[in-house]
Each structure stands twice: as structure tokens, then as C-alpha cells.
Amino acid sequence: MPLLLVDLRGLAVQVEPAEALQLVESYPEVAKGLRVKTAVVCADKNADAVRFYEMITQNRGYPTEVFTDVEPALSWLRG
């Protein structure tokens, strides 16, 4: 399974839950059935919205976890 680390800590704007939902709803068309194990690292200010994203992706079968530090994210990806 492909691995992906997404680092959003430098994101200057706050992520809105509706944006997270819209992103995940685009996956079937974009991913074409590909499953990618994804670790998302975010700043505390975006943690709630990104955790909503995590819940949506997991409910749709995409292996995703959210972290606020890179090292635990890398460890989870490798595990």
C-alpha cells in the first residue's frame, strides 16, 4: 500500500469541516480505487477540522490518522 505524509502545519488559514468533507467526496473520482495510507500532520488550530477529515476518510475505508508531530506520524506509516 502506498504511504503519504501530508504536513499542514504551515497552513495559514483554518480548515473548515465543509472543505474537509468536499475533499473526501472527491476521492472516488480522483483515486480510482487506490488506497493510500495517509498520515496528516497539522497545527493545533486546525486539529478539530482535520480530525473530522480523519473520521470521514476512515468511515469511507481510507486508512488515515491525524497527528500534531511528524515523528509519531512517520512511525504510524511505517507500522
Summary of the structure (lengths in Angstrom):
residues: 79
radius of gyration: 12.0
end to end distance: 12.0
largest distance: 31.8
contacts: 211
relative contact order: 0.25
helix: 49%
strand: 18%
